[in-house]
Amino acid sequence: MNLAPVDWAIILVVMGVLVAGALISRIHMRSVADFLAAGRSAGRYLLAVSQGIAMLGAISIIAYLEQNYVAGFPLTWWGLTMALVVLTVTASGWIIYRFRQTRCLTLAEFFERRYSRRFRMFAGTVAFAAGIVNFGIFPAVGARFFINFIGLPASTSWLGLRVSTFPVVMLVLLSLALFFVFSGGQIAVLITDFIQGIFVNVVFIVIAVFLVVMVRFDRIGQALATAPANASLINPFQTGEVQHFNLWFFLIGVLIYVYGAMSWQGTQAYNTSATSAHEAKMGLVLSNWRIMPQAIFLLVVPVVAYTVLHHAAFADQALRVQGLLDQEPSAVIQNQLRVPAVLVAVLPTGLTGAFAAVMLAAFISTHDTYLHSWGSILVQDVIMPFRATPFSPAQHLRALRWAIVGVAAFIFVFSLLFQQSQYIFLFFAITGAVFFGGAGAVLIGGLYWRRGTTAAAWSAMVTGSGIALGGIIVHQLEPGFFIDGQMFSGIAIAGAVLVYVIVSLLGREPPFELDRLLHRGAFALPDETHVVDPAPPRFMQAVGMGREFTRGDRVIYVVSFAWIGAWVLVFLLGTIINLRGDVSDGAWMAFWRVYVYIQLAVSAGVVLWLAAGGIVDVRSMLRRLREGRRDHTDDGFVADRSGNVP
């Protein structure tokens, strides 16, 4: 399709605002800690919104659209219980609170302080290698989307030569992402990702409302009812034949979420950017609200797309979509482009440009974050541990920027050459497990168990990485292998945990002094903990409300638990009703109609709430950076090779 002038105007305005945000950040970036962690000056709202869009990204949007086109409404039903798991994990401060207490700038730096320098080098290398392979398909998926959504030709003539459009589009998109991360490191990433996060959520709500009104729920129900028997897109209790994205996919996803919290390092700088451990924890609690506009958009759009392609009322649009898909011979790529192609066919002028701007913003947000993360890990955890002395600040910043350029060059080449053979999320699961399959056990054991040993850390990493790497090789040799990427991830996790526990119990290392590493008790640092209530009631402590909680913090917690708890009760009631007898598709569609309307209404209020809080946080961060003093030894270099904090 050809975008109208108003569509291009929307894209240009969004890009102009993002460039302005990046330029503002440049004058505040004055140290290595600023580049790596925004000087540890980010507040909860800024973290919640920025990290949300950084973790989403253009490729994740396409992956969720691909997943929910196959799964329909049922996966959302099982996700109602996942919401309780997520809230419990975030409310407890699981992993993030203790990690922020260490003041480490990367996960592998923590591994050196907790285990050994050699293990840091090994873990950093595995994290970097797994990360850039996982990252390697991002540019390709994003470029294919823009080529098909905008309707660019497959090739063009330049200086008398025929040049493929695909690498040119990738190069342009990667150059934009590089500009933002070069401008001010993590400061620029935080500010521009926040702007993108608010814009994306607003557009998500508007498009979801438009599609529901245009297509109508009665037609959605009629179209979804045509799905094969026992592969329902409406009734979650009739999905036994759904391939890949079924109950097992969901259950393993829950395990991965709890076990792999903070293990995956694609957005690692966000783990270290909070002003305190408490703010990091509150940012994660707010993420339970931040995800709502994204979740409802990523549910509504695929079911609407299925309706357009399967309902007689949209036969003309379906033919147009099929014509676009027929231009791509690969079935895997067709799956990725199917839902975006429907949006091409049904969105009006204005919304088309807004969605294109959303995808561009999402592409940039994930790529600048991931470029920053993997480039930082290369320098901090692969190169720097070999040095006997630290870099000078200028050398360090130069090395970080060159590393980021190197990562961009690698993923450009990888995207040109790699042939994807499975769904995006399954590729993510198995490549991610190469690191987090073992790293989860090592991180959890290192933060919470004094008996965890260095030998156990080595054994768990080798076990988890080996199983996941074997899965990648198997899928390249046999694309239809019966164990998919999600299942390989679960096997890698189970193996790593078992090995870590057994080797630790058999080892003879003395218990580790966790208080020193976590800056607790006699080792506490000033200004890191603001005590509001020295002795909160036990019932508050039981749900994660500790000494640092203000009255406003408690309100956020109570409302969060009440909201999630209400949906869990809905889940339990619905499950009981379905176990007692069959429930018709008509009854289920009535439920889904109410669910979608409630989620859209609440999401609109959530966007306003988070935007207001985020603006305050941005101003506070810039003030701290402008007025704060810099410690140029705060660069992740561990001078005391015993593993303890100097």
C-alpha positions as CSV (number, residue, x, y, z in Angstrom):
1,M,0.0,0.0,0.0
2,N,1.0,3.6,-0.3
3,L,0.8,5.7,2.8
4,A,-1.1,8.9,2.6
5,P,0.5,12.3,3.4
6,V,-1.2,12.4,6.8
7,D,0.2,8.9,7.6
8,W,3.7,10.1,6.8
9,A,3.1,13.3,8.8
10,I,2.3,11.2,11.9
11,I,5.4,9.1,11.5
12,L,7.6,12.2,11.1
13,V,6.1,14.0,14.1
14,V,6.7,10.9,16.3
15,M,10.3,10.7,15.1
16,G,10.9,14.4,15.7
17,V,9.8,14.1,19.3
18,L,12.0,11.0,19.8
19,V,15.0,12.8,18.3
20,A,14.4,15.8,20.7
21,G,14.3,13.4,23.7
22,A,17.6,11.8,22.6
23,L,19.3,15.2,22.2
24,I,18.2,16.3,25.7
25,S,19.8,13.2,27.1
26,R,23.3,13.9,25.6
27,I,24.1,16.8,27.9
28,H,23.4,14.7,31.0
29,M,25.6,11.7,30.1
30,R,28.9,12.3,31.9
31,S,30.2,8.9,33.2
32,V,30.3,5.2,32.5
33,A,27.6,4.6,35.1
34,D,25.4,7.1,33.3
35,F,25.9,5.3,30.0
36,L,25.3,1.8,31.5
37,A,22.6,2.6,34.1
38,A,21.4,6.2,33.7
39,G,23.3,7.0,36.9
40,R,20.9,4.8,38.9
41,S,18.4,7.7,38.8
42,A,15.2,6.3,37.3
43,G,11.9,6.2,39.1
44,R,9.1,3.6,39.1
45,Y,6.8,5.0,36.5
46,L,9.6,5.7,34.1
47,L,11.0,2.2,34.5
48,A,7.6,0.6,34.1
49,V,6.7,2.3,30.9
50,S,10.1,2.4,29.3
51,Q,11.0,-1.2,30.0
52,G,7.5,-2.3,28.8
53,I,8.0,-1.0,25.3
54,A,11.7,-2.1,25.3
55,M,10.5,-5.7,26.1
56,L,7.7,-5.5,23.5
57,G,9.3,-4.3,20.3
58,A,8.2,-4.7,16.7
59,I,9.3,-8.3,16.6
60,S,7.4,-9.1,19.8
61,I,4.2,-7.4,18.5
62,I,4.5,-9.6,15.4
63,A,5.2,-12.7,17.5
64,Y,2.1,-12.1,19.7
65,L,-0.1,-11.4,16.7
66,E,1.2,-14.7,15.2
67,Q,0.6,-16.6,18.5
68,N,-2.9,-15.3,19.2
69,Y,-4.0,-15.9,15.6
70,V,-3.4,-19.6,16.3
71,A,-4.6,-19.6,19.9
72,G,-7.5,-17.1,19.9
73,F,-9.2,-16.3,23.2
74,P,-8.4,-19.5,25.2
75,L,-4.7,-18.6,25.9
76,T,-6.0,-15.4,27.6
77,W,-8.2,-17.5,29.8
78,W,-5.3,-19.5,31.2
79,G,-3.4,-16.2,31.4
80,L,-5.8,-15.0,34.1
81,T,-4.0,-17.3,36.5
82,M,-0.6,-16.2,35.1
83,A,-1.5,-12.6,36.2
84,L,-1.6,-13.7,39.8
85,V,1.8,-15.4,39.4
86,V,3.2,-12.3,37.9
87,L,1.8,-10.0,40.6
88,T,3.0,-12.4,43.4
89,V,6.5,-12.4,41.9
90,T,6.7,-8.6,41.3
91,A,5.1,-7.7,44.7
92,S,7.6,-9.9,46.5
93,G,10.5,-8.1,44.8
94,W,11.7,-11.6,43.6
95,I,15.3,-11.3,42.3
96,I,15.1,-7.6,41.4
97,Y,15.2,-6.3,45.0
98,R,18.2,-8.2,46.1
99,F,20.0,-7.7,42.8
100,R,19.6,-3.9,43.0
101,Q,21.0,-4.1,46.5
102,T,24.3,-5.5,45.1
103,R,24.7,-2.3,43.0
104,C,26.2,-4.5,40.2
105,L,26.0,-3.0,36.7
106,T,25.6,-6.4,34.9
107,L,24.5,-9.8,35.9
108,A,27.9,-11.3,35.2
109,E,29.5,-8.7,37.5
110,F,27.3,-10.2,40.2
111,F,28.5,-13.7,39.2
112,E,32.1,-12.5,39.8
113,R,31.4,-11.1,43.2
114,R,29.3,-14.1,44.2
115,Y,31.3,-16.9,42.5
116,S,34.6,-16.1,40.7
117,R,36.2,-14.0,38.0
118,R,36.5,-17.0,35.7
119,F,32.8,-17.8,36.0
120,R,32.0,-14.2,35.2
121,M,34.0,-14.5,32.0
122,F,32.3,-17.8,31.1
123,A,28.8,-16.6,31.9
124,G,29.3,-13.3,30.2
125,T,30.5,-15.0,27.0
126,V,27.5,-17.4,27.0
127,A,25.1,-14.5,27.7
128,F,26.6,-12.5,24.9
129,A,26.7,-15.4,22.4
130,A,23.1,-16.5,23.1
131,G,21.9,-12.9,23.2
132,I,23.2,-11.9,19.8
133,V,21.9,-15.1,18.2
134,N,18.5,-14.5,19.7
135,F,18.7,-10.8,18.7
136,G,19.8,-11.9,15.2
137,I,16.4,-12.2,13.6
138,F,15.0,-8.9,15.0
139,P,16.1,-6.7,12.1
140,A,14.8,-9.2,9.5
141,V,11.3,-9.6,11.0
142,G,11.0,-5.8,11.4
143,A,12.2,-5.1,7.9
144,R,9.8,-7.6,6.3
145,F,7.0,-6.0,8.2
146,F,7.7,-2.5,6.9
147,I,8.3,-3.7,3.3
148,N,5.0,-5.4,3.2
149,F,3.0,-2.9,5.3
150,I,4.2,0.1,3.3
151,G,4.2,-1.8,0.0
152,L,7.9,-1.3,-1.0
153,P,9.2,-3.0,-4.1
154,A,11.4,-6.1,-3.7
155,S,14.3,-4.3,-5.3
156,T,15.2,-0.9,-6.7
157,S,17.6,0.5,-9.2
158,W,20.6,2.5,-7.9
159,L,23.5,3.7,-10.0
160,G,22.5,1.3,-12.7
161,L,22.5,-1.7,-10.3
162,R,19.5,-3.7,-9.1
163,V,19.6,-3.5,-5.2
164,S,17.4,-5.6,-2.9
165,T,15.1,-3.5,-0.7
166,F,15.4,-5.9,2.3
167,P,19.0,-5.1,3.4
168,V,18.5,-1.4,2.7
169,V,15.5,-1.2,5.0
170,M,17.3,-3.2,7.7
171,L,20.3,-0.8,7.4
172,V,18.1,2.3,7.7
173,L,16.2,0.9,10.7
174,L,19.4,-0.2,12.5
175,S,21.0,3.2,11.9
176,L,18.1,4.9,13.6
177,A,18.4,2.7,16.6
178,L,22.2,3.3,16.8
179,F,21.6,7.1,16.8
180,F,19.4,6.9,19.9
181,V,21.7,4.6,21.9
182,F,24.8,6.6,20.9
183,S,23.2,9.9,22.0
184,G,23.1,9.3,25.7
185,G,23.4,5.6,26.5
186,Q,20.8,4.3,29.0
187,I,19.6,7.9,29.7
188,A,18.6,8.3,26.0
189,V,17.1,4.8,26.0
190,L,14.9,5.5,29.1
191,I,13.6,8.9,27.8
192,T,12.9,7.8,24.2
193,D,11.4,4.5,25.3
194,F,9.1,6.3,27.7
195,I,7.9,8.6,24.9
196,Q,7.4,5.6,22.7
197,G,5.7,3.6,25.4
198,I,3.0,6.2,26.0
199,F,2.4,6.8,22.3
200,V,2.2,3.1,21.6
201,N,-0.3,2.4,24.3
202,V,-2.6,5.2,23.2
203,V,-2.6,3.9,19.6
204,F,-3.2,0.4,20.8
205,I,-6.4,1.4,22.5
206,V,-7.6,3.5,19.6
207,I,-7.0,0.8,17.0
208,A,-8.6,-1.9,19.2
209,V,-11.7,0.1,19.7
210,F,-11.9,0.9,16.0
211,L,-11.6,-2.8,15.0
212,V,-14.2,-4.0,17.6
213,V,-16.7,-1.4,16.3
214,M,-16.0,-2.1,12.7
215,V,-16.1,-5.9,12.7
216,R,-18.6,-6.5,15.5
217,F,-18.6,-9.2,18.1
218,D,-21.3,-11.2,16.5
219,R,-19.2,-11.7,13.4
220,I,-16.1,-12.4,15.5
221,G,-18.0,-15.2,17.2
222,Q,-19.3,-16.6,13.9
223,A,-15.8,-16.7,12.3
224,L,-14.1,-18.2,15.3
225,A,-16.7,-20.9,15.5
226,T,-15.4,-22.3,12.2
227,A,-12.2,-23.5,13.9
228,P,-11.7,-27.3,13.9
229,A,-13.2,-29.4,16.6
230,N,-11.1,-29.6,19.8
231,A,-9.0,-26.7,18.5
232,S,-11.4,-24.0,19.6
233,L,-10.6,-20.3,19.4
234,I,-13.4,-19.5,21.8
235,N,-13.7,-22.2,24.5
236,P,-10.4,-22.8,26.5
237,F,-11.7,-26.2,27.6
238,Q,-11.8,-27.5,24.0
239,T,-8.3,-26.9,22.8
240,G,-6.7,-30.3,22.9
241,E,-5.7,-30.2,19.2
242,V,-4.2,-26.7,19.3
243,Q,-0.5,-27.0,18.2
244,H,2.3,-25.3,20.2
245,F,0.3,-22.5,21.8
246,N,-1.7,-24.6,24.2
247,L,-1.9,-25.2,27.9
248,W,1.5,-26.8,28.0
249,F,3.0,-23.7,26.3
250,F,1.3,-21.6,29.0
251,L,2.5,-23.7,31.9
252,I,6.1,-23.8,30.8
253,G,5.8,-20.0,30.3
254,V,4.9,-19.6,33.9
255,L,7.9,-21.7,34.9
256,I,10.2,-19.6,32.7
257,Y,8.8,-16.4,34.1
258,V,9.4,-17.3,37.8
259,Y,12.7,-19.1,37.2
260,G,14.1,-16.8,34.6
261,A,13.2,-13.5,36.3
262,M,16.1,-11.1,35.4
263,S,18.1,-14.0,33.9
264,W,17.6,-12.9,30.3
265,Q,19.8,-9.9,29.6
266,G,18.2,-8.2,26.6
267,T,17.0,-5.4,28.8
268,Q,19.7,-5.8,31.5
269,A,20.3,-2.0,32.0
270,Y,16.8,-1.6,33.4
271,N,17.8,-4.0,36.2
272,T,20.4,-1.5,37.4
273,S,18.8,1.9,36.6
274,A,16.4,2.4,39.5
275,T,17.1,5.0,42.2
276,S,16.8,2.2,44.9
277,A,15.8,-1.4,45.3
278,H,12.4,-0.2,46.4
279,E,11.8,1.8,43.3
280,A,12.9,-1.2,41.2
281,K,10.3,-3.3,43.0
282,M,7.6,-0.8,42.6
283,G,8.4,-0.4,38.9
284,L,7.7,-4.1,38.5
285,V,4.4,-3.9,40.4
286,L,3.3,-1.1,38.1
287,S,4.2,-3.2,35.1
288,N,1.1,-5.3,35.9
289,W,-1.0,-2.3,34.9
290,R,1.3,-1.1,32.1
291,I,0.8,-4.3,30.2
292,M,-3.0,-4.0,30.0
293,P,-3.2,-1.8,26.8
294,Q,-0.7,-4.0,25.1
295,A,-2.4,-7.2,26.1
296,I,-5.9,-6.2,24.9
297,F,-4.5,-4.9,21.6
298,L,-2.6,-8.2,21.0
299,L,-5.7,-10.2,21.8
300,V,-8.3,-8.1,19.8
301,V,-6.2,-7.7,16.6
302,P,-5.6,-11.4,15.9
303,V,-9.2,-12.5,16.4
304,V,-10.3,-9.6,14.2
305,A,-7.8,-10.7,11.6
306,Y,-9.1,-14.3,11.8
307,T,-12.7,-12.9,11.3
308,V,-11.7,-10.9,8.3
309,L,-10.1,-14.0,6.7
310,H,-12.9,-16.4,7.5
311,H,-16.2,-14.4,7.4
312,A,-18.1,-13.9,4.2
313,A,-18.7,-10.2,5.0
314,F,-15.0,-9.5,4.5
315,A,-14.4,-11.6,1.4
316,D,-12.9,-8.7,-0.6
317,Q,-10.4,-7.9,2.1
318,A,-9.5,-11.6,2.5
319,L,-8.7,-11.8,-1.2
320,R,-6.5,-8.8,-0.9
321,V,-4.7,-10.2,2.1
322,Q,-4.1,-13.5,0.4
323,G,-2.6,-11.7,-2.6
324,L,-0.1,-10.0,-0.4
325,L,0.8,-13.3,1.4
326,D,1.2,-15.2,-1.9
327,Q,4.2,-12.9,-2.7
328,E,6.1,-14.6,0.1
329,P,6.9,-18.3,-0.6
330,S,8.0,-19.2,3.0
331,A,5.1,-20.5,5.2
332,V,7.0,-19.3,8.3
333,I,7.2,-15.7,7.0
334,Q,3.5,-15.8,5.8
335,N,2.6,-16.6,9.4
336,Q,4.4,-13.6,10.6
337,L,2.9,-11.3,8.0
338,R,-0.7,-12.5,8.0
339,V,-2.2,-10.3,10.7
340,P,-0.2,-7.2,9.7
341,A,-1.5,-7.8,6.1
342,V,-5.1,-7.7,7.5
343,L,-4.4,-4.4,9.1
344,V,-3.2,-3.1,5.8
345,A,-6.5,-4.1,4.3
346,V,-8.8,-2.6,7.0
347,L,-7.2,0.4,8.7
348,P,-8.2,3.8,7.4
349,T,-5.9,6.7,6.7
350,G,-4.5,8.1,9.9
351,L,-4.7,4.9,11.8
352,T,-2.5,3.3,9.2
353,G,0.1,5.9,9.8
354,A,-0.3,5.6,13.6
355,F,0.2,1.9,13.4
356,A,3.3,2.3,11.2
357,A,4.6,4.8,13.7
358,V,3.9,2.4,16.5
359,M,5.9,-0.4,14.8
360,L,8.7,2.0,14.0
361,A,8.8,3.2,17.6
362,A,8.6,-0.4,18.9
363,F,11.4,-1.4,16.5
364,I,13.7,1.4,17.7
365,S,12.9,0.9,21.4
366,T,13.8,-2.8,21.4
367,H,16.8,-2.4,19.1
368,D,18.4,0.5,21.0
369,T,17.8,-1.4,24.3
370,Y,19.2,-4.7,23.0
371,L,22.2,-3.0,21.2
372,H,23.0,-1.2,24.5
373,S,22.6,-4.5,26.5
374,W,24.7,-6.8,24.4
375,G,27.3,-4.2,23.6
376,S,27.6,-3.5,27.3
377,I,27.9,-7.2,28.2
378,L,30.6,-7.7,25.6
379,V,32.7,-5.0,27.2
380,Q,31.8,-5.4,30.8
381,D,31.8,-9.2,31.1
382,V,33.8,-10.6,28.2
383,I,36.6,-8.0,27.6
384,M,37.0,-6.2,30.9
385,P,37.6,-9.2,33.2
386,F,40.8,-10.0,31.2
387,R,42.2,-6.6,32.1
388,A,44.5,-6.1,35.1
389,T,43.5,-2.4,35.4
390,P,40.3,-0.6,34.6
391,F,39.7,1.5,31.5
392,S,39.9,5.2,31.8
393,P,36.4,6.7,31.5
394,A,37.0,7.9,27.9
395,Q,38.4,4.6,26.9
396,H,35.5,2.8,28.5
397,L,32.9,4.8,26.7
398,R,34.7,4.4,23.4
399,A,34.9,0.7,23.9
400,L,31.2,0.5,24.7
401,R,30.2,2.4,21.6
402,W,32.4,0.3,19.3
403,A,31.0,-2.8,20.9
404,I,27.5,-1.6,20.1
405,V,28.4,-1.0,16.5
406,G,29.9,-4.5,16.3
407,V,26.6,-6.0,17.6
408,A,24.6,-4.0,15.0
409,A,26.9,-5.3,12.2
410,F,26.5,-8.9,13.4
411,I,22.7,-8.9,13.6
412,F,22.6,-7.3,10.2
413,V,24.6,-10.1,8.6
414,F,22.8,-12.8,10.7
415,S,19.4,-11.5,9.5
416,L,20.5,-11.7,5.9
417,L,21.7,-15.3,6.2
418,F,19.6,-17.1,8.8
419,Q,16.6,-19.2,7.6
420,Q,13.9,-19.2,10.3
421,S,12.2,-22.6,10.7
422,Q,9.7,-22.1,13.6
423,Y,7.4,-19.6,15.2
424,I,9.1,-16.5,16.7
425,F,8.3,-17.3,20.3
426,L,9.6,-20.9,20.0
427,F,12.9,-19.5,18.5
428,F,13.0,-17.0,21.4
429,A,12.4,-19.8,24.0
430,I,15.2,-22.1,22.8
431,T,17.8,-19.5,22.0
432,G,17.1,-17.7,25.3
433,A,17.4,-20.9,27.2
434,V,21.0,-21.2,26.1
435,F,21.8,-18.7,28.8
436,F,18.8,-18.4,31.2
437,G,18.4,-22.2,31.2
438,G,21.4,-22.4,33.5
439,A,21.6,-18.8,34.7
440,G,18.3,-18.8,36.5
441,A,19.5,-21.5,39.0
442,V,22.9,-19.7,39.4
443,L,21.2,-16.3,40.0
444,I,18.5,-17.6,42.4
445,G,21.0,-19.8,44.3
446,G,23.5,-16.9,44.5
447,L,21.1,-14.4,45.9
448,Y,19.1,-16.6,48.2
449,W,21.2,-19.6,49.3
450,R,24.5,-19.2,51.2
451,R,25.3,-22.9,50.4
452,G,25.4,-22.3,46.6
453,T,28.9,-23.0,45.3
454,T,31.1,-22.0,42.4
455,A,31.3,-25.6,41.2
456,A,27.5,-25.8,41.2
457,A,27.3,-22.6,39.2
458,W,29.7,-24.0,36.5
459,S,27.8,-27.3,36.4
460,A,24.3,-25.6,36.1
461,M,25.4,-23.3,33.4
462,V,27.0,-26.1,31.3
463,T,23.9,-28.3,31.8
464,G,21.3,-25.7,30.9
465,S,23.3,-24.2,28.0
466,G,24.1,-27.7,26.6
467,I,20.5,-28.9,26.6
468,A,19.3,-25.7,24.9
469,L,22.1,-25.6,22.4
470,G,21.3,-29.2,21.5
471,G,17.7,-28.2,20.9
472,I,18.8,-25.5,18.4
473,I,21.0,-28.0,16.5
474,V,18.2,-30.5,16.4
475,H,15.7,-28.0,15.0
476,Q,18.1,-26.9,12.3
477,L,18.7,-30.5,11.2
478,E,15.0,-31.5,11.7
479,P,12.6,-28.5,11.7
480,G,9.6,-30.7,12.5
481,F,11.2,-32.3,15.6
482,F,8.5,-33.3,18.1
483,I,10.0,-31.4,21.0
484,D,9.6,-27.7,20.3
485,G,11.6,-24.7,21.6
486,Q,9.4,-24.2,24.6
487,M,9.7,-27.8,25.7
488,F,13.5,-27.7,25.3
489,S,13.5,-24.7,27.6
490,G,11.6,-26.5,30.3
491,I,14.0,-29.5,30.1
492,A,17.1,-27.2,30.3
493,I,15.6,-25.5,33.4
494,A,14.9,-28.7,35.2
495,G,18.4,-30.1,34.5
496,A,20.2,-27.0,35.6
497,V,18.2,-26.7,38.9
498,L,18.8,-30.4,39.8
499,V,22.6,-30.1,39.0
500,Y,23.0,-26.9,41.0
501,V,21.4,-28.3,44.1
502,I,23.2,-31.6,44.1
503,V,26.7,-30.2,43.4
504,S,26.2,-27.5,46.1
505,L,25.2,-30.1,48.7
506,L,28.1,-32.3,47.8
507,G,30.6,-29.3,47.8
508,R,32.9,-28.2,50.7
509,E,32.9,-24.4,50.1
510,P,32.2,-22.4,53.3
511,P,28.8,-20.5,53.3
512,F,28.9,-17.2,51.5
513,E,28.6,-13.9,53.4
514,L,25.4,-12.6,51.7
515,D,25.0,-9.5,53.9
516,R,28.2,-8.0,52.6
517,L,27.3,-8.6,49.0
518,L,23.7,-7.2,49.5
519,H,24.8,-4.2,51.6
520,R,22.7,-5.2,54.6
521,G,23.2,-5.0,58.3
522,A,26.7,-3.7,59.2
523,F,27.4,-3.3,55.4
524,A,24.3,-1.1,54.6
525,L,25.0,2.0,52.5
526,P,23.5,5.4,53.4
527,D,20.6,6.8,51.3
528,E,19.9,3.4,49.8
529,T,16.9,2.6,52.0
530,H,14.3,5.1,53.2
531,V,12.5,3.6,56.1
532,V,8.9,4.8,56.5
533,D,7.6,2.3,59.0
534,P,10.2,0.3,61.0
535,A,7.8,-2.4,62.0
536,P,4.9,-2.8,59.5
537,P,2.1,-5.3,60.4
538,R,2.8,-8.9,59.6
539,F,0.0,-9.2,57.1
540,M,1.5,-6.3,55.1
541,Q,4.9,-8.0,55.2
542,A,3.3,-11.2,54.0
543,V,2.3,-9.5,50.7
544,G,5.6,-7.7,50.2
545,M,4.8,-4.3,51.9
546,G,7.9,-3.7,54.0
547,R,9.6,-0.8,55.9
548,E,9.9,1.4,52.8
549,F,6.2,1.5,51.9
550,T,4.4,4.9,52.0
551,R,0.6,5.2,52.1
552,G,0.6,5.6,48.3
553,D,2.7,2.5,47.8
554,R,0.2,0.5,49.9
555,V,-2.7,1.8,47.9
556,I,-1.1,0.6,44.7
557,Y,-0.5,-2.8,46.2
558,V,-4.0,-3.2,47.6
559,V,-5.6,-2.1,44.3
560,S,-3.3,-4.4,42.3
561,F,-4.1,-7.4,44.4
562,A,-7.8,-6.6,44.3
563,W,-7.9,-6.3,40.5
564,I,-5.9,-9.5,39.8
565,G,-7.8,-11.3,42.6
566,A,-11.1,-10.5,41.0
567,W,-10.1,-12.0,37.7
568,V,-8.7,-15.1,39.4
569,L,-12.1,-15.6,41.1
570,V,-13.7,-15.2,37.6
571,F,-11.3,-17.9,36.4
572,L,-12.1,-20.3,39.3
573,L,-15.9,-19.8,38.9
574,G,-15.7,-20.3,35.1
575,T,-13.6,-23.4,35.5
576,I,-16.1,-24.9,38.0
577,I,-19.0,-24.2,35.7
578,N,-17.2,-25.8,32.7
579,L,-16.2,-28.9,34.6
580,R,-19.9,-29.4,35.6
581,G,-21.1,-29.3,32.1
582,D,-20.5,-28.0,28.5
583,V,-20.7,-24.3,28.0
584,S,-21.8,-23.0,24.6
585,D,-19.6,-20.9,22.3
586,G,-22.4,-18.3,22.5
587,A,-22.0,-18.0,26.3
588,W,-18.2,-17.8,26.0
589,M,-18.4,-15.1,23.4
590,A,-20.7,-13.1,25.7
591,F,-18.0,-13.4,28.4
592,W,-15.2,-12.3,26.0
593,R,-17.3,-9.3,24.9
594,V,-17.6,-8.1,28.5
595,Y,-13.9,-8.9,29.2
596,V,-12.7,-6.9,26.2
597,Y,-14.9,-3.9,27.0
598,I,-13.7,-3.8,30.6
599,Q,-10.1,-4.1,29.7
600,L,-10.3,-1.3,27.1
601,A,-12.0,1.1,29.6
602,V,-9.5,0.4,32.4
603,S,-6.6,0.6,30.0
604,A,-7.5,4.2,29.0
605,G,-7.3,5.3,32.6
606,V,-4.0,3.4,33.1
607,V,-2.3,5.1,30.2
608,L,-3.1,8.6,31.7
609,W,-2.0,7.5,35.2
610,L,1.4,6.1,34.0
611,A,2.0,9.0,31.7
612,A,1.6,11.6,34.5
613,G,3.8,9.6,36.9
614,G,6.4,9.1,34.1
615,I,6.7,12.7,33.3
616,V,7.4,13.5,36.9
617,D,10.0,10.7,37.0
618,V,11.8,12.0,33.8
619,R,12.1,15.5,35.3
620,S,13.4,14.0,38.6
621,M,16.0,11.9,36.8
622,L,17.3,14.8,34.8
623,R,17.6,16.9,37.9
624,R,19.5,14.1,39.7
625,L,21.8,13.8,36.7
626,R,22.3,17.5,36.4
627,E,23.1,18.1,40.1
628,G,24.7,14.8,41.1
629,R,28.4,14.1,41.5
630,R,30.0,11.3,39.5
631,D,32.1,8.4,40.9
632,H,34.3,7.4,37.9
633,T,35.4,4.2,39.7
634,D,31.8,3.0,39.5
635,D,32.3,1.2,36.2
636,G,31.8,-2.5,37.0
637,F,35.5,-3.3,37.4
638,V,35.9,-5.7,40.4
639,A,39.3,-4.9,42.1
640,D,38.9,-7.5,44.8
641,R,39.3,-10.8,43.0
642,S,38.1,-12.8,46.0
643,G,34.5,-12.1,44.8
644,N,33.5,-9.9,47.7
645,V,32.6,-6.3,47.4
646,P,35.7,-4.1,48.1
